[in-house]
């Protein structure tokens, strides 16, 4: 996935894919202001650490979303939702590809707040979007 991300030269983007140990990655998540990721292990690690999460959710299982930390779950509703499959059985990934980048940026801004700092965790997560 990291190889598909393209950013302007002046963007502070560092590709650490495959370079960190699990402990180093957890320490990075713990110090992060926010994680933007697909619904995978890093999302759940970040949630366990209290790091806010923008979760790009593939609608595979409604029980597998972050909780007990500020988060936004983003997806596009599709007829094949709740497929309970790790890989898209239709091969189109429409539930993820249909999420506009602007929605991801807006969710990140909401979680970071006006000063760029994450809000305190809440006891009840917001409803999925």
PARO-973564 format. One record per residue: residue in one letter; x, z, y of N, C-alpha, C, O in turn. Coordinates in steps of 0.001 Angstrom, whole numbers, padded with zeros to 6 digits, always signed. Atoms other than C-alpha are relative to their C-alpha. Layout:
<nodes>
aXZYXZYXZYXZY/...
</nodes>
This chain:
<nodes>
x+000816+000000-001181+000000+000000+000000+000869+000000+001259+000575-000705+002224/x-000835-000102-001193+002764+000889+002435+000597-001352+000389+000833-001606+001570/x-000585+001299-000328+004190-002620+002178-000976-000905+000725-000553-001886+001338/x+000997+000814-000676+000908-004040+003531-000235+000446+001439-000848-000284+002219/x+000205-000502-001354+000943-001912+006681+000973-000708+000935+002183-000719+000713/x-000818+000673-001002+002180-003871+009649-000233+000697+001328-001375+000946+001712/x+000123-000696-001276+002891-002167+012944+000921-000654+001015+001960-001206+000653/x-000890+000515-001044+004323-003274+016275+001350+000725-000040+001438+001866-000495/x-001356-000547+000048+008055-002666+016660+000129+001332+000730+000971+002154+000368/x-000121-001234-000767+007479+000124+019183-000810+001158-000605-000849+002244-000026/x+000798-001045+000657+005233+002114+016779+000914+000918-000799+001858+000467-001447/x-000796-000972+000760+006649+005287+015276-000549+000110-001426-001159+001117-001787/x+000456+000050+001374+005862+004320+011683+001214+000042-000915+002131-000768-000781/x-001098-000134+000945+008175+005440+008900-000582-000084-001400-001457+000705-001756/x+000462+000165+001374+007601+004253+005340+000821+000918-000902+002006+000678-001132/x-000666-000937+000897+008451+007156+003037-000465-000164-001449-000176+000678-002298/x+000534+000221+001345+006740+005697-000027+001127+000025-001030+002091-000735-000937/x-000953-000091+001090+008680+006691-003120+001301+000702+000320+002201+000721-000520/x-001282-000604-000378+011401+008581-001227-000010+001528-000045+001054+002146-000012/x+000084-001458-000060+010133+012186-001285-000299+000612-001363-000995+000013-002183/x+000409-000758+001174+009951+014742-004054-001399+000547+000269-001874+000501+001404/x+001326-000571-000199+006575+016368-004600+000065+001162+000988-000793+001273+001863/x-000147-001125-000927+007779+019511-002810+000220-000451+001427-000349+000128+002353/x-000233+000534-001340+009050+017501+000153-001282-000608+000573-001586-000449+001755/x+001246+000611-000452+005778+015584+000318-001013+001065+000405-001700+000917+001415/x+000912-001096-000339+003758+018806+000287+000413+000643+001316-000442+000959+002143/x-000485-000561-001270+005947+020209+003078-000343-000927+001168-000707-000456+002245/x+000356+000955-001042+005362+017019+005082-001492+000093+000325-001871+000124+001495/x+001444-000138-000223+001585+017293+004603-000329+001300+000718-001214+001331+001573/x+000255-001307-000609+001697+020954+005594+000332-000003+001492-000289+000720+002272/x-000390+000036-001418+003392+020108+008895-000721-001106+000776-000592-001189+001997/x+000683+001118-000660+001237+017044+009635-001219+000479+000782-001870+001449+000394/x+001205-000286-000772-001491+017133+012281-001231-000603-000654-002350-000135-000441/x+001111+000751+000583-003622+014723+010235+000535-000897-001091+001660-001388-001004/x-000320+000992+001032-003575+012614+007073-001105-001044-000017-002289-000706-000035/x+000926+001111+000221-005215+009191+006840+000418-000623-001319+001546-001097-001454/x-000350+000513+001321-005356+008053+003215-001248-000379-000772-002359+000024-000428/x+001106+000238+000911-007505+006651+000478-000213+001269-000825+000665+002129-000890/x+000362-001209+000737-009230+009235-001702+000862+000102-001263+000525-000447-002312/x-000965-000132+001082-006298+010177-003916+000655+001372+000101+000250+002202+000916/x-000673-001294+000037-003979+013073-004663+000429+000539+001352+000186+001712+001634/x-000408-000516-001303-002505+013315-001148-001153+000571+000827-000961+001552+001546/x+001160-000523-000723-006010+013816+000315-000304+001426-000454-000576+002298+000370/x+000355-001313+000529-006624+016785-001952+001113+001028+000254+000836+002210+000458/x-001105-000892-000372-003163+018252-001340-000126+000403+001468+000015+001578+001807/x+000152-000295-001428-003704+017978+002420-001155+000975+000219-001024+001929+000986/x+001154-000893-000137-007130+019614+002113+000350+001407-000460-000051+002382+000175/x-000398-001321+000495-005644+022461+000071+000908+000719+000995+000923+001949+001054/x-000904-000572-000997-003082+022987+002835-000687+000247+001342-000110+000872+002232/x+000712-000155-001265-005718+022894+005586+000306-001084+001010-000054-000959+002181/x-000305+001118-000886-004449+019631+007051-001228-000902+000087-001733-001337-000948/x+001165+000879-000134-007334+017559+008466+000243-001372-000630+001370-001867-000667/x-000110+001229+000776-008069+014358+006565-001029-001038+000450-002208-000724+000614/x+000882+001158-000066-009525+010931+007278+000121-000640-001375+001169-001176-001734/x+000015+000416+001395-010510+009939+003743-000706-001345-000128-001913-001441+000094/x+000584+001313+000267-011051+006247+002993-000478+000038-001442+000314-000030-002381/x+000601-000366+001273-013437+006761+000126-000608-001195-000710-001410-001925-000128/x+000442+001153+000779-014110+004209-002618-001343+000203-000694-001727-000623-001522/x+001332-000237+000567-017505+005717-003569-000005+000074-001523-000995-000299-002153/x-000055-000066+001458-016374+006326-007145-000708+001222-000556-001393+001120-001574/x+000615-001230+000493-017552+009933-007552-000269+000908+001195+000670+001313+001880/x+000328-000773-001204-019407+011939-004891+000556+001422-000009+000522+002096+001020/x-000558-001355+000072-017791+015179-006088+001464+000048+000395+002019+001138+000533/x-001434+000034-000236-014253+014058-005272+000346-000282+001452+001120-001194+001740/x-000347+000131-001407-014122+014415-001506+000630+001315+000461+000417+002348-000173/x-000642-001234-000458-012084+016946+000499-001040+001019+000470-002142+000659+000884/x+000894-001049-000477-013646+020279+001371+000846+001145+000536+002044+001228+000266/x-000646-001192-000581-012786+023486+003241+001098-000350+000999+001963+000478+001282/x-000907+000393-001068-010807+021532+005842-000721-001049+000842-001555-001781+000310/x+000645+001044-000800-011885+019345+008761+000326-001379-000594+001477-001670-000917/x-000222+001332+000559-012352+015809+007473-001108-000959+000403-002179-000554+000853/x+000982+001070-000152-014154+012511+007855+000155-000879-001226+001265-001288-001568/x+000014+000880+001164-015114+010462+004807-000572-001335+000457-001723-001408+000889/x+000410+001319-000468-015294+006753+005635-000121-000964-001166+000735-000998-002051/x+000230+000996+001035-016714+004012+003440-001050-000977+000498-001666-000754+001540/x+001117+000905-000221-019083+001074+003436-000835+000044-001265-000320-000098-002375/x+000907-000080+001140-022118+001396+001214-000085-001364-000682-000237-002392-000022/x+000052+001223+000793-022156-001186-001570-000888+000225-001221-001041+001367-001654/x+000881-000157+001158-024512-001851-004514+000691+000612-001221+000030+001233-002053/x-000713-000496+001182-021809-000908-007034+000534+001424+000183+001381+001865-000594/x-000488-001357-000260-021274+002603-005566-000207+000908-001217-001010+000633-002108/x+000011-001028+001053-020737+005616-007827+000338-000607-001363-000275-000272-002376/x-000390+000666+001248-019038+003458-010442+000822+000907-000922+000954+000621-002112/x-000810-000944+000770-016856+006393-011595+001231-000667-000628+001691-000244-001689/x-001156+000723+000515-013948+003981-012097+001176+000133+000966+000991+000095+002183/x-001196-000096-000828-010377+004364-010839+000347-001345+000649+000855-001384+001769/x-000232+001344-000526-010070+000587-010364-001343-000670+000223-002269-000483-000566/x+001251+000672-000340-012779-001528-008742-000396-000962-001127+000301-001946-001370/x+000394+000885+001096-014691-003095-011658-000451-001384+000483-000450-002345-000286/x+000415+001283-000560-015940-005856-009341+001185-000772+000587+001095-001976+000826/x-001203+000640-000521-012450-006566-008007+000004-000298+001484+000931-000943+001974/x+000062+000337-001425-013527-006748-004358+000326+001169+000930+000647+000942+002097/x-000294-001183-000826-012977-003182-003070-000767-000015+001320-000255+000448+002338/x+000796+000154-001224-015755-003877-000537-000278+001337+000680-000397+001388+001904/x+000286-001305-000595-016425-000163-000026+001161+000480+000876+000949+001246+001816/x-001163-000353-000821-012879+000225+001370+000303-001075+001040+000543-000767+002207/x-000333+001100-000916-012254-003187+002905-000996-000116+001144-000667-000649+002203/x+001026+000095-001028-015477-002908+004872+000082+001057+001080-000715+001035+002018/x-000155-001043-001027-014301+000116+006875+000814-000585+001155+001989-000911+000985/x-000728+000563-001140-013380-001165+010337+001152+000922+000444+000979+002139+000501/x-001118-000809-000476-009951-000005+011567-000376+000878+001200+000133+001990+001338/x+000432-000799-001144-011636+001180+014763-000708+001274-000415-000590+002298+000259/x+000661-001209+000511-013746+003613+012725+001027+001018-000469+000853+002222-000280/x-001074-000892+000458-010569+005029+011183+000662+000670+001206+000892+001879+001209/x-000623-000541-001219-008985+005444+014619-000921+001009+000677-000459+002054+001134/x+000957-000923-000625-012157+007077+015993-000076+001313-000774-000106+002386-000170/x+000044-001216+000821-012309+009533+013081+001252+000843+000230+001176+002068+000316/x-001249-000732-000260-008666+010449+013669-000049+000671+001367+000351+001826+001510/x+000103-000592-001350-009307+010990+017390-000940+001199-000001-000658+002209+000644/x+000951-001125+000074-012314+013209+016593+000648+001232-000622+000454+002352-000149/x-000626-001140+000675-010275+015365+014240+001153+000585+000789+001374+001795+000756/x-001132-000495-000778-007260+015611+016509-000430+000626+001309+000282+001468+001858/x+000476-000581-001250-009316+016421+019574+000736-000562+001188+001661-001358+001029/x-000568+000587-001220-008415+015680+023180+001479+000304+000203+002189-000485+000826/x-001403-000360-000214-005064+017459+023088+000899-000499-001130+002103-000243-001119/x-000807+000504+001108-003932+015745+019873+000276+001033-001067+001096+000796-001955/x-000193-001039+001000-004128+018960+017870-001269+000123-000837-002378-000034-000326/x+001138-000105+000909-006366+019462+014863-000815+001246+000307-000255+002277+000680/x+000852-001175-000189-009365+021798+015206+000167+000966-001160+000679+000577-002210/x-000105-000941+001108-009512+024956+013100-000924-000414-001135-001950-001049-000890/x+000854+000355+001131-010940+024540+009573-001380+000630+000151-001531+001719+000705/x+001349-000543+000012-014667+025003+009207-000398+000329-001429+000173-000216-002373/x+000402-000390+001348-016434+026603+006264-000903-001037-000632-001027-001068-001856/x+000848+001032+000577-018823+023682+005849+000454-001356+000496+000466-001602+001702/x-000495+001307-000419-017493+020117+005837-001111-000862+000557-002277-000678+000209/x+001011+000911-000510-019263+017400+007772-000519-000887-001120+000166-001094-002121/x+000573+000900+000999-021547+015096+005817+000788-001289-000031+001321-001703+000998/x-000705+001278+000074-019962+011865+004539-000619-001010+000953-001827-001004+001193/x+000454+001049-000926-020188+008941+006956-000117-001284-000739-000484-002303-000153/
</nodes>
